[in-house]
Amino acid sequence: MRRALDFLAFASLTGLSIFFFVSALRLMLASLERGATSNSVLAAPLAIPQAFWVAGFFVFALTCSLLTLRHGLLLARGLGAEADRIGRFGAGEEVAEAVDEALGRER
């Protein structure tokens, strides 16, 4: 049951990230089409900073998509234990990582 809910969470996050990407892309294209500029002395085209925003959402959507695909393939192959390790940190691992970072050690 937990693995199915994990997959549902991955798929939902992927859907949300794709929605954000598409919405940001539409906004950037509309700003470009209208020639929208910032409300400042420079009057910089709004499409320029929005392009960086779109690029970030693209990377986020791509990462989510690949993780969802990988998780689904592992589940389909019957490798549930390996699928469980995707995107999951145990409390012990987080504490060990924080201690190592505080002491300046590399893992």
GUVO-737337 format. One record per residue: residue in one letter; chain; x, y, z of N, C-alpha, C, CB in turn. Coordinates in Angstrom, 3 decimals, always signed. Glycine has a CB too. Layout:
// GUVO-737337
@res = A&chain = A&n.xx = X&n.yy = Y&n.zz = Z&ca.xx = X&ca.yy = Y&ca.zz = Z&c.xx = X&c.yy = Y&c.zz = Z&cb.xx = X&cb.yy = Y&cb.zz = Z
...
This chain:
// GUVO-737337
@res = M&chain = A&n.xx = +0.827&n.yy = -1.193&n.zz = +0.000&ca.xx = +0.000&ca.yy = +0.000&ca.zz = +0.000&c.xx = +0.878&c.yy = +1.266&c.zz = +0.000&cb.xx = -0.944&cb.yy = -0.007&cb.zz = +1.220
@res = R&chain = A&n.xx = +1.950&n.yy = +1.256&n.zz = +0.832&ca.xx = +2.813&ca.yy = +2.430&ca.zz = +0.915&c.xx = +3.492&c.yy = +2.699&c.zz = -0.418&cb.xx = +3.861&cb.yy = +2.249&cb.zz = +2.013
@res = R&chain = A&n.xx = +3.885&n.yy = +1.641&n.zz = -1.107&ca.xx = +4.564&ca.yy = +1.828&ca.zz = -2.397&c.xx = +3.625&c.yy = +2.436&c.zz = -3.423&cb.xx = +5.112&cb.yy = +0.492&cb.zz = -2.918
@res = A&chain = A&n.xx = +2.371&n.yy = +2.025&n.zz = -3.400&ca.xx = +1.388&ca.yy = +2.606&ca.zz = -4.318&c.xx = +1.161&c.yy = +4.081&c.zz = -3.998&cb.xx = +0.055&cb.yy = +1.834&cb.zz = -4.245
@res = L&chain = A&n.xx = +1.110&n.yy = +4.403&n.zz = -2.720&ca.xx = +0.940&ca.yy = +5.810&ca.zz = -2.329&c.xx = +2.189&c.yy = +6.631&c.zz = -2.651&cb.xx = +0.619&cb.yy = +5.913&cb.zz = -0.829
@res = D&chain = A&n.xx = +3.363&n.yy = +6.015&n.zz = -2.516&ca.xx = +4.594&ca.yy = +6.708&ca.zz = -2.921&c.xx = +4.564&c.yy = +7.018&c.zz = -4.406&cb.xx = +5.836&cb.yy = +5.861&cb.zz = -2.582
@res = F&chain = A&n.xx = +4.137&n.yy = +6.038&n.zz = -5.201&ca.xx = +4.055&ca.yy = +6.262&ca.zz = -6.641&c.xx = +3.034&c.yy = +7.345&c.zz = -6.961&cb.xx = +3.695&cb.yy = +4.963&cb.zz = -7.368
@res = L&chain = A&n.xx = +1.903&n.yy = +7.333&n.zz = -6.258&ca.xx = +0.883&ca.yy = +8.359&ca.zz = -6.452&c.xx = +1.441&c.yy = +9.741&c.zz = -6.112&cb.xx = -0.360&cb.yy = +8.056&cb.zz = -5.591
@res = A&chain = A&n.xx = +2.244&n.yy = +9.812&n.zz = -5.053&ca.xx = +2.861&ca.yy = +11.090&ca.zz = -4.675&c.xx = +3.834&c.yy = +11.562&c.zz = -5.750&cb.xx = +3.588&cb.yy = +10.960&cb.zz = -3.325
@res = F&chain = A&n.xx = +4.654&n.yy = +10.644&n.zz = -6.262&ca.xx = +5.584&ca.yy = +10.998&ca.zz = -7.344&c.xx = +4.819&c.yy = +11.475&c.zz = -8.578&cb.xx = +6.480&cb.yy = +9.788&cb.zz = -7.707
@res = A&chain = A&n.xx = +3.759&n.yy = +10.750&n.zz = -8.935&ca.xx = +2.978&ca.yy = +11.110&ca.zz = -10.121&c.xx = +2.275&c.yy = +12.455&c.zz = -9.925&cb.xx = +1.944&cb.yy = +10.013&cb.zz = -10.437
@res = S&chain = A&n.xx = +1.763&n.yy = +12.706&n.zz = -8.729&ca.xx = +1.097&ca.yy = +13.983&ca.zz = -8.448&c.xx = +2.080&c.yy = +15.140&c.zz = -8.518&cb.xx = +0.428&cb.yy = +13.948&cb.zz = -7.069
@res = L&chain = A&n.xx = +3.258&n.yy = +14.946&n.zz = -7.945&ca.xx = +4.277&ca.yy = +15.995&ca.zz = -8.001&c.xx = +4.714&c.yy = +16.249&c.zz = -9.437&cb.xx = +5.488&cb.yy = +15.615&cb.zz = -7.139
@res = T&chain = A&n.xx = +4.797&n.yy = +15.195&n.zz = -10.227&ca.xx = +5.139&ca.yy = +15.347&ca.zz = -11.639&c.xx = +4.069&c.yy = +16.152&c.zz = -12.361&cb.xx = +5.314&cb.yy = +13.974&cb.zz = -12.306
@res = G&chain = A&n.xx = +2.817&n.yy = +15.821&n.zz = -12.122&ca.xx = +1.719&ca.yy = +16.567&ca.zz = -12.747&c.xx = +1.735&c.yy = +18.029&c.zz = -12.363&cb.xx = +0.387&cb.yy = +15.959&cb.zz = -12.368
@res = L&chain = A&n.xx = +1.972&n.yy = +18.300&n.zz = -11.089&ca.xx = +2.028&ca.yy = +19.680&ca.zz = -10.610&c.xx = +3.202&c.yy = +20.431&c.zz = -11.222&cb.xx = +2.127&cb.yy = +19.710&cb.zz = -9.088
@res = S&chain = A&n.xx = +4.350&n.yy = +19.774&n.zz = -11.309&ca.xx = +5.532&ca.yy = +20.434&ca.zz = -11.878&c.xx = +5.340&c.yy = +20.727&c.zz = -13.359&cb.xx = +6.780&cb.yy = +19.567&cb.zz = -11.677
@res = I&chain = A&n.xx = +4.674&n.yy = +19.833&n.zz = -14.072&ca.xx = +4.396&ca.yy = +20.071&ca.zz = -15.489&c.xx = +3.401&c.yy = +21.227&c.zz = -15.640&cb.xx = +3.843&cb.yy = +18.783&cb.zz = -16.162
@res = F&chain = A&n.xx = +2.409&n.yy = +21.275&n.zz = -14.763&ca.xx = +1.456&ca.yy = +22.385&ca.zz = -14.782&c.xx = +2.175&c.yy = +23.716&c.zz = -14.554&cb.xx = +0.363&cb.yy = +22.177&cb.zz = -13.712
@res = F&chain = A&n.xx = +3.076&n.yy = +23.763&n.zz = -13.570&ca.xx = +3.839&ca.yy = +24.983&ca.zz = -13.309&c.xx = +4.675&c.yy = +25.378&c.zz = -14.531&cb.xx = +4.748&cb.yy = +24.792&cb.zz = -12.081
@res = F&chain = A&n.xx = +5.327&n.yy = +24.400&n.zz = -15.137&ca.xx = +6.161&ca.yy = +24.674&ca.zz = -16.313&c.xx = +5.322&c.yy = +25.247&c.zz = -17.451&cb.xx = +6.878&cb.yy = +23.393&cb.zz = -16.778
@res = V&chain = A&n.xx = +4.207&n.yy = +24.596&n.zz = -17.754&ca.xx = +3.361&ca.yy = +25.044&ca.zz = -18.871&c.xx = +2.793&c.yy = +26.436&c.zz = -18.582&cb.xx = +2.207&cb.yy = +24.034&cb.zz = -19.123
@res = S&chain = A&n.xx = +2.366&n.yy = +26.664&n.zz = -17.343&ca.xx = +1.823&ca.yy = +27.980&ca.zz = -16.985&c.xx = +2.888&c.yy = +29.065&c.zz = -17.100&cb.xx = +1.254&cb.yy = +27.955&cb.zz = -15.561
@res = A&chain = A&n.xx = +4.078&n.yy = +28.784&n.zz = -16.630&ca.xx = +5.171&ca.yy = +29.760&ca.zz = -16.714&c.xx = +5.557&c.yy = +30.010&c.zz = -18.167&cb.xx = +6.398&cb.yy = +29.271&cb.zz = -15.916
@res = L&chain = A&n.xx = +5.570&n.yy = +28.966&n.zz = -18.970&ca.xx = +5.894&ca.yy = +29.115&ca.zz = -20.391&c.xx = +4.861&c.yy = +29.992&c.zz = -21.097&cb.xx = +5.972&cb.yy = +27.736&cb.zz = -21.071
@res = R&chain = A&n.xx = +3.575&n.yy = +29.746&n.zz = -20.807&ca.xx = +2.524&ca.yy = +30.564&ca.zz = -21.416&c.xx = +2.658&c.yy = +32.029&c.zz = -21.005&cb.xx = +1.140&cb.yy = +30.034&cb.zz = -21.024
@res = L&chain = A&n.xx = +2.960&n.yy = +32.262&n.zz = -19.736&ca.xx = +3.126&ca.yy = +33.635&ca.zz = -19.256&c.xx = +4.305&c.yy = +34.308&c.zz = -19.948&cb.xx = +3.326&cb.yy = +33.655&cb.zz = -17.731
@res = M&chain = A&n.xx = +5.416&n.yy = +33.593&n.zz = -20.067&ca.xx = +6.590&ca.yy = +34.163&ca.zz = -20.722&c.xx = +6.304&c.yy = +34.480&c.zz = -22.188&cb.xx = +7.778&cb.yy = +33.202&cb.zz = -20.613
@res = L&chain = A&n.xx = +5.641&n.yy = +33.556&n.zz = -22.877&ca.xx = +5.316&ca.yy = +33.782&ca.zz = -24.290&c.xx = +4.346&c.yy = +34.945&c.zz = -24.464&cb.xx = +4.721&cb.yy = +32.516&cb.zz = -24.907
@res = A&chain = A&n.xx = +3.394&n.yy = +35.076&n.zz = -23.539&ca.xx = +2.457&ca.yy = +36.204&ca.zz = -23.606&c.xx = +3.196&c.yy = +37.521&c.zz = -23.360&cb.xx = +1.312&cb.yy = +36.028&cb.zz = -22.571
@res = S&chain = A&n.xx = +4.115&n.yy = +37.531&n.zz = -22.408&ca.xx = +4.900&ca.yy = +38.741&ca.zz = -22.139&c.xx = +5.757&c.yy = +39.104&c.zz = -23.345&cb.xx = +5.791&cb.yy = +38.546&cb.zz = -20.895
@res = L&chain = A&n.xx = +6.316&n.yy = +38.087&n.zz = -23.977&ca.xx = +7.149&ca.yy = +38.312&ca.zz = -25.160&c.xx = +6.308&c.yy = +38.863&c.zz = -26.315&cb.xx = +7.847&cb.yy = +37.001&cb.zz = -25.585
@res = E&chain = A&n.xx = +5.136&n.yy = +38.266&n.zz = -26.501&ca.xx = +4.236&ca.yy = +38.677&ca.zz = -27.573&c.xx = +3.753&c.yy = +40.121&c.zz = -27.389&cb.xx = +3.041&cb.yy = +37.732&cb.zz = -27.640
@res = R&chain = A&n.xx = +3.443&n.yy = +40.478&n.zz = -26.157&ca.xx = +2.934&ca.yy = +41.821&ca.zz = -25.861&c.xx = +4.039&c.yy = +42.864&c.zz = -25.738&cb.xx = +2.132&cb.yy = +41.794&cb.zz = -24.586
@res = G&chain = A&n.xx = +5.262&n.yy = +42.397&n.zz = -25.602&ca.xx = +6.367&ca.yy = +43.316&ca.zz = -25.401&c.xx = +6.335&c.yy = +43.941&c.zz = -24.011&cb.xx = +6.340&cb.yy = +44.399&cb.zz = -26.460
@res = A&chain = A&n.xx = +5.853&n.yy = +43.175&n.zz = -23.037&ca.xx = +5.728&ca.yy = +43.683&ca.zz = -21.672&c.xx = +7.100&c.yy = +44.007&c.zz = -21.091&cb.xx = +5.001&cb.yy = +42.663&cb.zz = -20.780
@res = T&chain = A&n.xx = +7.159&n.yy = +45.138&n.zz = -20.396&ca.xx = +8.412&ca.yy = +45.559&ca.zz = -19.775&c.xx = +8.180&c.yy = +45.823&c.zz = -18.294&cb.xx = +8.981&cb.yy = +46.822&cb.zz = -20.472
@res = S&chain = A&n.xx = +9.272&n.yy = +45.854&n.zz = -17.552&ca.xx = +9.174&ca.yy = +46.111&ca.zz = -16.115&c.xx = +8.772&c.yy = +47.555&c.zz = -15.869&cb.xx = +10.509&cb.yy = +45.800&cb.zz = -15.410
@res = N&chain = A&n.xx = +8.187&n.yy = +47.787&n.zz = -14.716&ca.xx = +7.740&ca.yy = +49.115&ca.zz = -14.335&c.xx = +8.880&c.yy = +49.842&c.zz = -13.618&cb.xx = +6.476&cb.yy = +49.036&cb.zz = -13.435
@res = S&chain = A&n.xx = +9.948&n.yy = +50.077&n.zz = -14.356&ca.xx = +11.118&ca.yy = +50.743&ca.zz = -13.792&c.xx = +11.738&c.yy = +51.627&c.zz = -14.870&cb.xx = +12.157&cb.yy = +49.703&cb.zz = -13.251
@res = V&chain = A&n.xx = +12.779&n.yy = +52.339&n.zz = -14.487&ca.xx = +13.462&ca.yy = +53.222&ca.zz = -15.431&c.xx = +14.096&c.yy = +52.410&c.zz = -16.557&cb.xx = +14.534&cb.yy = +54.062&cb.zz = -14.708
@res = L&chain = A&n.xx = +14.575&n.yy = +51.214&n.zz = -16.246&ca.xx = +15.222&ca.yy = +50.380&ca.zz = -17.265&c.xx = +14.237&c.yy = +49.826&c.zz = -18.281&cb.xx = +15.958&cb.yy = +49.239&cb.zz = -16.606
@res = A&chain = A&n.xx = +13.002&n.yy = +49.615&n.zz = -17.861&ca.xx = +11.971&ca.yy = +49.030&ca.zz = -18.724&c.xx = +12.469&c.yy = +47.742&c.zz = -19.385&cb.xx = +11.537&cb.yy = +50.041&cb.zz = -19.802
@res = A&chain = A&n.xx = +13.034&n.yy = +46.876&n.zz = -18.569&ca.xx = +13.559&ca.yy = +45.601&ca.zz = -19.074&c.xx = +12.412&c.yy = +44.694&c.zz = -19.511&cb.xx = +14.419&cb.yy = +44.897&cb.zz = -17.996
@res = P&chain = A&n.xx = +12.584&n.yy = +43.983&n.zz = -20.602&ca.xx = +11.547&ca.yy = +43.042&ca.zz = -21.041&c.xx = +11.308&c.yy = +41.970&c.zz = -19.972&cb.xx = +11.948&cb.yy = +42.381&cb.zz = -22.384
@res = L&chain = A&n.xx = +10.044&n.yy = +41.766&n.zz = -19.625&ca.xx = +9.707&ca.yy = +40.787&ca.zz = -18.587&c.xx = +10.006&c.yy = +39.356&c.zz = -19.014&cb.xx = +8.245&cb.yy = +40.908&cb.zz = -18.218
@res = A&chain = A&n.xx = +10.079&n.yy = +39.130&n.zz = -20.304&ca.xx = +10.342&ca.yy = +37.778&ca.zz = -20.796&c.xx = +11.727&c.yy = +37.286&c.zz = -20.388&cb.xx = +10.204&cb.yy = +37.735&cb.zz = -22.313
@res = I&chain = A&n.xx = +12.664&n.yy = +38.195&n.zz = -20.134&ca.xx = +14.022&ca.yy = +37.770&ca.zz = -19.772&c.xx = +14.050&c.yy = +37.075&c.zz = -18.409&cb.xx = +14.968&cb.yy = +38.978&cb.zz = -19.761
@res = P&chain = A&n.xx = +13.586&n.yy = +37.702&n.zz = -17.325&ca.xx = +13.592&ca.yy = +36.970&ca.zz = -16.059&c.xx = +12.620&c.yy = +35.790&c.zz = -16.055&cb.xx = +13.252&cb.yy = +37.910&cb.zz = -14.924
@res = Q&chain = A&n.xx = +11.533&n.yy = +35.930&n.zz = -16.810&ca.xx = +10.582&ca.yy = +34.825&ca.zz = -16.880&c.xx = +11.177&c.yy = +33.617&c.zz = -17.588&cb.xx = +9.312&cb.yy = +35.268&cb.zz = -17.590
@res = A&chain = A&n.xx = +12.113&n.yy = +33.831&n.zz = -18.491&ca.xx = +12.775&ca.yy = +32.715&ca.zz = -19.174&c.xx = +13.582&c.yy = +31.883&c.zz = -18.187&cb.xx = +13.688&cb.yy = +33.233&cb.zz = -20.297
@res = F&chain = A&n.xx = +14.223&n.yy = +32.539&n.zz = -17.219&ca.xx = +14.946&ca.yy = +31.794&ca.zz = -16.187&c.xx = +13.978&c.yy = +31.011&c.zz = -15.312&cb.xx = +15.789&cb.yy = +32.746&cb.zz = -15.323
@res = W&chain = A&n.xx = +12.854&n.yy = +31.602&n.zz = -15.038&ca.xx = +11.803&ca.yy = +30.953&ca.zz = -14.260&c.xx = +11.319&c.yy = +29.701&c.zz = -14.995&cb.xx = +10.622&cb.yy = +31.931&cb.zz = -14.004
@res = V&chain = A&n.xx = +11.075&n.yy = +29.835&n.zz = -16.299&ca.xx = +10.636&ca.yy = +28.706&ca.zz = -17.127&c.xx = +11.696&c.yy = +27.608&c.zz = -17.141&cb.xx = +10.334&cb.yy = +29.174&cb.zz = -18.568
@res = A&chain = A&n.xx = +12.953&n.yy = +28.003&n.zz = -17.263&ca.xx = +14.039&ca.yy = +27.011&ca.zz = -17.277&c.xx = +14.084&c.yy = +26.234&c.zz = -15.963&cb.xx = +15.396&cb.yy = +27.699&cb.zz = -17.529
@res = G&chain = A&n.xx = +13.900&n.yy = +26.917&n.zz = -14.866&ca.xx = +13.889&ca.yy = +26.250&ca.zz = -13.571&c.xx = +12.731&c.yy = +25.275&c.zz = -13.444&cb.xx = +13.823&cb.yy = +27.272&cb.zz = -12.459
@res = F&chain = A&n.xx = +11.552&n.yy = +25.687&n.zz = -13.888&ca.xx = +10.397&ca.yy = +24.786&ca.zz = -13.843&c.xx = +10.582&c.yy = +23.604&c.zz = -14.793&cb.xx = +9.112&cb.yy = +25.548&cb.zz = -14.196
@res = F&chain = A&n.xx = +11.272&n.yy = +23.840&n.zz = -15.909&ca.xx = +11.542&ca.yy = +22.731&ca.zz = -16.832&c.xx = +12.438&c.yy = +21.682&c.zz = -16.167&cb.xx = +12.205&cb.yy = +23.256&cb.zz = -18.131
@res = V&chain = A&n.xx = +13.491&n.yy = +22.131&n.zz = -15.516&ca.xx = +14.398&ca.yy = +21.198&ca.zz = -14.837&c.xx = +13.648&c.yy = +20.443&c.zz = -13.732&cb.xx = +15.620&cb.yy = +21.956&cb.zz = -14.241
@res = F&chain = A&n.xx = +12.812&n.yy = +21.172&n.zz = -12.992&ca.xx = +12.019&ca.yy = +20.548&ca.zz = -11.931&c.xx = +11.085&c.yy = +19.493&c.zz = -12.516&cb.xx = +11.208&cb.yy = +21.612&cb.zz = -11.161
@res = A&chain = A&n.xx = +10.372&n.yy = +19.824&n.zz = -13.607&ca.xx = +9.446&ca.yy = +18.877&ca.zz = -14.227&c.xx = +10.179&c.yy = +17.671&c.zz = -14.799&cb.xx = +8.642&cb.yy = +19.566&cb.zz = -15.325
@res = L&chain = A&n.xx = +11.333&n.yy = +17.914&n.zz = -15.410&ca.xx = +12.120&ca.yy = +16.810&ca.zz = -15.952&c.xx = +12.593&c.yy = +15.872&c.zz = -14.846&cb.xx = +13.319&cb.yy = +17.346&cb.zz = -16.733
@res = T&chain = A&n.xx = +13.084&n.yy = +16.444&n.zz = -13.761&ca.xx = +13.549&ca.yy = +15.633&ca.zz = -12.632&c.xx = +12.408&c.yy = +14.812&c.zz = -12.046&cb.xx = +14.166&cb.yy = +16.526&cb.zz = -11.546
@res = C&chain = A&n.xx = +11.267&n.yy = +15.447&n.zz = -11.839&ca.xx = +10.110&ca.yy = +14.725&ca.zz = -11.298&c.xx = +9.668&c.yy = +13.609&c.zz = -12.236&cb.xx = +8.945&cb.yy = +15.692&cb.zz = -11.049
@res = S&chain = A&n.xx = +9.658&n.yy = +13.903&n.zz = -13.528&ca.xx = +9.239&ca.yy = +12.894&ca.zz = -14.509&c.xx = +10.169&c.yy = +11.694&c.zz = -14.503&cb.xx = +9.189&cb.yy = +13.501&cb.zz = -15.910
@res = L&chain = A&n.xx = +11.467&n.yy = +11.950&n.zz = -14.477&ca.xx = +12.431&ca.yy = +10.849&ca.zz = -14.477&c.xx = +12.356&c.yy = +10.028&c.zz = -13.196&cb.xx = +13.842&cb.yy = +11.388&cb.zz = -14.660
@res = L&chain = A&n.xx = +12.172&n.yy = +10.693&n.zz = -12.062&ca.xx = +12.043&ca.yy = +9.952&ca.zz = -10.800&c.xx = +10.770&c.yy = +9.108&c.zz = -10.788&cb.xx = +12.043&cb.yy = +10.922&cb.zz = -9.604
@res = T&chain = A&n.xx = +9.680&n.yy = +9.653&n.zz = -11.315&ca.xx = +8.427&ca.yy = +8.892&ca.zz = -11.369&c.xx = +8.580&c.yy = +7.688&c.zz = -12.293&cb.xx = +7.261&cb.yy = +9.791&cb.zz = -11.846
@res = L&chain = A&n.xx = +9.209&n.yy = +7.912&n.zz = -13.435&ca.xx = +9.440&ca.yy = +6.819&ca.zz = -14.379&c.xx = +10.312&c.yy = +5.736&c.zz = -13.756&cb.xx = +10.093&cb.yy = +7.347&cb.zz = -15.662
@res = R&chain = A&n.xx = +11.384&n.yy = +6.145&n.zz = -13.102&ca.xx = +12.283&ca.yy = +5.176&ca.zz = -12.468&c.xx = +11.560&c.yy = +4.393&c.zz = -11.370&cb.xx = +13.514&cb.yy = +5.892&cb.zz = -11.883
@res = H&chain = A&n.xx = +10.798&n.yy = +5.103&n.zz = -10.552&ca.xx = +10.056&ca.yy = +4.445&ca.zz = -9.473&c.xx = +9.053&c.yy = +3.448&c.zz = -10.046&cb.xx = +9.330&cb.yy = +5.488&cb.zz = -8.596
@res = G&chain = A&n.xx = +8.330&n.yy = +3.852&n.zz = -11.081&ca.xx = +7.356&ca.yy = +2.957&ca.zz = -11.706&c.xx = +7.995&c.yy = +1.729&c.zz = -12.329&cb.xx = +6.579&cb.yy = +3.699&cb.zz = -12.754
@res = L&chain = A&n.xx = +9.127&n.yy = +1.918&n.zz = -12.999&ca.xx = +9.817&ca.yy = +0.783&ca.zz = -13.615&c.xx = +10.329&c.yy = -0.197&c.zz = -12.566&cb.xx = +10.977&cb.yy = +1.273&cb.zz = -14.478
@res = L&chain = A&n.xx = +10.859&n.yy = +0.336&n.zz = -11.472&ca.xx = +11.335&ca.yy = -0.547&ca.zz = -10.403&c.xx = +10.181&c.yy = -1.337&c.zz = -9.792&cb.xx = +12.051&cb.yy = +0.267&cb.zz = -9.312
@res = L&chain = A&n.xx = +9.051&n.yy = -0.682&n.zz = -9.599&ca.xx = +7.887&ca.yy = -1.392&ca.zz = -9.064&c.xx = +7.393&c.yy = -2.448&c.zz = -10.042&cb.xx = +6.757&cb.yy = -0.407&cb.zz = -8.743
@res = A&chain = A&n.xx = +7.396&n.yy = -2.121&n.zz = -11.338&ca.xx = +6.939&ca.yy = -3.073&ca.zz = -12.354&c.xx = +7.848&c.yy = -4.293&c.zz = -12.435&cb.xx = +6.865&cb.yy = -2.396&cb.zz = -13.716
@res = R&chain = A&n.xx = +9.131&n.yy = -4.114&n.zz = -12.164&ca.xx = +10.084&ca.yy = -5.229&ca.zz = -12.184&c.xx = +10.082&c.yy = -6.018&c.zz = -10.883&cb.xx = +11.482&cb.yy = -4.712&cb.zz = -12.458
@res = G&chain = A&n.xx = +9.306&n.yy = -5.582&n.zz = -9.918&ca.xx = +9.243&ca.yy = -6.282&ca.zz = -8.638&c.xx = +10.380&c.yy = -5.917&c.zz = -7.700&cb.xx = +9.247&cb.yy = -7.759&cb.zz = -8.869
@res = L&chain = A&n.xx = +11.033&n.yy = -4.795&n.zz = -7.943&ca.xx = +12.146&ca.yy = -4.352&ca.zz = -7.105&c.xx = +11.664&c.yy = -3.270&c.zz = -6.135&cb.xx = +13.318&cb.yy = -3.821&cb.zz = -7.981
@res = G&chain = A&n.xx = +10.683&n.yy = -3.636&n.zz = -5.319&ca.xx = +10.071&ca.yy = -2.679&ca.zz = -4.407&c.xx = +11.030&c.yy = -2.110&c.zz = -3.384&cb.xx = +8.936&cb.yy = -3.316&cb.zz = -3.704
@res = A&chain = A&n.xx = +11.952&n.yy = -2.947&n.zz = -2.882&ca.xx = +12.907&ca.yy = -2.464&ca.zz = -1.875&c.xx = +13.801&c.yy = -1.373&c.zz = -2.450&cb.xx = +13.768&cb.yy = -3.624&cb.zz = -1.349
@res = E&chain = A&n.xx = +14.195&n.yy = -1.536&n.zz = -3.710&ca.xx = +15.027&ca.yy = -0.507&ca.zz = -4.356&c.xx = +14.194&c.yy = +0.742&c.zz = -4.644&cb.xx = +15.652&cb.yy = -1.052&cb.zz = -5.673
@res = A&chain = A&n.xx = +12.933&n.yy = +0.544&n.zz = -5.017&ca.xx = +12.045&ca.yy = +1.687&ca.zz = -5.272&c.xx = +11.803&c.yy = +2.478&c.zz = -3.989&cb.xx = +10.698&cb.yy = +1.210&cb.zz = -5.862
@res = D&chain = A&n.xx = +11.819&n.yy = +1.788&n.zz = -2.851&ca.xx = +11.604&ca.yy = +2.460&ca.zz = -1.561&c.xx = +12.711&c.yy = +3.458&c.zz = -1.249&cb.xx = +11.512&cb.yy = +1.431&cb.zz = -0.440
@res = R&chain = A&n.xx = +13.878&n.yy = +3.252&n.zz = -1.805&ca.xx = +15.016&ca.yy = +4.137&ca.zz = -1.492&c.xx = +15.022&c.yy = +5.429&c.zz = -2.297&cb.xx = +16.309&cb.yy = +3.407&cb.zz = -1.732
@res = I&chain = A&n.xx = +14.163&n.yy = +5.533&n.zz = -3.293&ca.xx = +14.128&ca.yy = +6.739&ca.zz = -4.122&c.xx = +13.462&c.yy = +7.868&c.zz = -3.338&cb.xx = +13.372&cb.yy = +6.475&cb.zz = -5.462
@res = G&chain = A&n.xx = +14.189&n.yy = +8.952&n.zz = -3.182&ca.xx = +13.632&ca.yy = +10.133&ca.zz = -2.549&c.xx = +13.348&c.yy = +10.002&c.zz = -1.076&cb.xx = +12.406&cb.yy = +10.501&cb.zz = -3.223
@res = R&chain = A&n.xx = +13.976&n.yy = +9.073&n.zz = -0.414&ca.xx = +13.668&ca.yy = +8.841&ca.zz = +0.990&c.xx = +14.958&c.yy = +8.825&c.zz = +1.806&cb.xx = +12.894&cb.yy = +7.516&cb.zz = +1.170
@res = F&chain = A&n.xx = +14.980&n.yy = +9.603&n.zz = +2.837&ca.xx = +16.089&ca.yy = +9.614&ca.zz = +3.781&c.xx = +15.552&c.yy = +9.192&c.zz = +5.132&cb.xx = +16.769&cb.yy = +11.017&cb.zz = +3.857
@res = G&chain = A&n.xx = +16.279&n.yy = +8.342&n.zz = +5.799&ca.xx = +15.920&ca.yy = +7.989&ca.zz = +7.160&c.xx = +16.446&c.yy = +9.043&c.zz = +8.118&cb.xx = +16.465&cb.yy = +6.601&cb.zz = +7.526
@res = A&chain = A&n.xx = +15.880&n.yy = +9.095&n.zz = +9.306&ca.xx = +16.312&ca.yy = +10.082&ca.zz = +10.297&c.xx = +17.783&c.yy = +9.879&c.zz = +10.643&cb.xx = +15.447&cb.yy = +9.990&cb.zz = +11.570
@res = G&chain = A&n.xx = +18.222&n.yy = +8.627&n.zz = +10.730&ca.xx = +19.617&ca.yy = +8.343&ca.zz = +11.050&c.xx = +20.571&c.yy = +8.874&c.zz = +10.002&cb.xx = +19.819&cb.yy = +6.864&cb.zz = +11.210
@res = E&chain = A&n.xx = +20.185&n.yy = +8.728&n.zz = +8.745&ca.xx = +21.029&ca.yy = +9.240&ca.zz = +7.656&c.xx = +21.113&c.yy = +10.761&c.zz = +7.686&cb.xx = +20.488&cb.yy = +8.776&cb.zz = +6.299
@res = E&chain = A&n.xx = +19.986&n.yy = +11.411&n.zz = +7.994&ca.xx = +19.993&ca.yy = +12.879&ca.zz = +8.063&c.xx = +20.868&c.yy = +13.370&c.zz = +9.200&cb.xx = +18.570&cb.yy = +13.417&cb.zz = +8.234
@res = V&chain = A&n.xx = +20.768&n.yy = +12.710&n.zz = +10.343&ca.xx = +21.575&ca.yy = +13.111&ca.zz = +11.498&c.xx = +23.051&c.yy = +12.894&c.zz = +11.193&cb.xx = +21.161&cb.yy = +12.319&cb.zz = +12.766
@res = A&chain = A&n.xx = +23.389&n.yy = +11.751&n.zz = +10.622&ca.xx = +24.786&ca.yy = +11.458&ca.zz = +10.301&c.xx = +25.331&c.yy = +12.472&c.zz = +9.304&cb.xx = +24.926&cb.yy = +10.034&cb.zz = +9.738
@res = E&chain = A&n.xx = +24.520&n.yy = +12.844&n.zz = +8.322&ca.xx = +24.953&ca.yy = +13.821&ca.zz = +7.335&c.xx = +25.167&c.yy = +15.194&c.zz = +7.981&cb.xx = +23.927&cb.yy = +13.919&cb.zz = +6.201
@res = A&chain = A&n.xx = +24.268&n.yy = +15.580&n.zz = +8.872&ca.xx = +24.404&ca.yy = +16.878&ca.zz = +9.554&c.xx = +25.633&c.yy = +16.905&c.zz = +10.449&cb.xx = +23.151&cb.yy = +17.184&cb.zz = +10.384
@res = V&chain = A&n.xx = +25.905&n.yy = +15.802&n.zz = +11.147&ca.xx = +27.077&ca.yy = +15.730&ca.zz = +12.019&c.xx = +28.350&c.yy = +15.794&c.zz = +11.171&cb.xx = +27.052&cb.yy = +14.427&cb.zz = +12.876
@res = D&chain = A&n.xx = +28.391&n.yy = +15.032&n.zz = +10.094&ca.xx = +29.562&ca.yy = +15.055&ca.zz = +9.211&c.xx = +29.797&c.yy = +16.449&c.zz = +8.643&cb.xx = +29.389&cb.yy = +14.046&cb.zz = +8.068
@res = E&chain = A&n.xx = +28.716&n.yy = +17.120&n.zz = +8.252&ca.xx = +28.842&ca.yy = +18.469&ca.zz = +7.709&c.xx = +29.341&c.yy = +19.440&c.zz = +8.781&cb.xx = +27.494&cb.yy = +18.948&cb.zz = +7.142
@res = A&chain = A&n.xx = +28.834&n.yy = +19.310&n.zz = +9.991&ca.xx = +29.253&ca.yy = +20.207&ca.zz = +11.072&c.xx = +30.725&c.yy = +20.001&c.zz = +11.436&cb.xx = +28.375&cb.yy = +19.990&cb.zz = +12.308
@res = L&chain = A&n.xx = +31.184&n.yy = +18.765&n.zz = +11.346&ca.xx = +32.567&ca.yy = +18.458&ca.zz = +11.683&c.xx = +33.522&c.yy = +18.624&c.zz = +10.486&cb.xx = +32.655&cb.yy = +17.041&cb.zz = +12.216
@res = G&chain = A&n.xx = +32.962&n.yy = +18.952&n.zz = +9.335&ca.xx = +33.774&ca.yy = +19.189&ca.zz = +8.152&c.xx = +34.254&c.yy = +17.925&c.zz = +7.481&cb.xx = +34.939&cb.yy = +20.020&cb.zz = +8.506
@res = R&chain = A&n.xx = +33.594&n.yy = +16.809&n.zz = +7.744&ca.xx = +33.973&ca.yy = +15.541&ca.zz = +7.112&c.xx = +33.176&c.yy = +15.341&c.zz = +5.824&cb.xx = +33.741&cb.yy = +14.350&cb.zz = +8.083
@res = E&chain = A&n.xx = +33.789&n.yy = +14.636&n.zz = +4.890&ca.xx = +33.099&ca.yy = +14.288&ca.zz = +3.656&c.xx = +32.576&c.yy = +12.883&c.zz = +3.774&cb.xx = +34.024&cb.yy = +14.426&cb.zz = +2.431
@res = R&chain = A&n.xx = +31.437&n.yy = +12.645&n.zz = +3.150&ca.xx = +30.838&ca.yy = +11.307&ca.zz = +3.203&c.xx = +31.241&c.yy = +10.510&c.zz = +2.007&cb.xx = +29.321&cb.yy = +11.383&cb.zz = +3.287
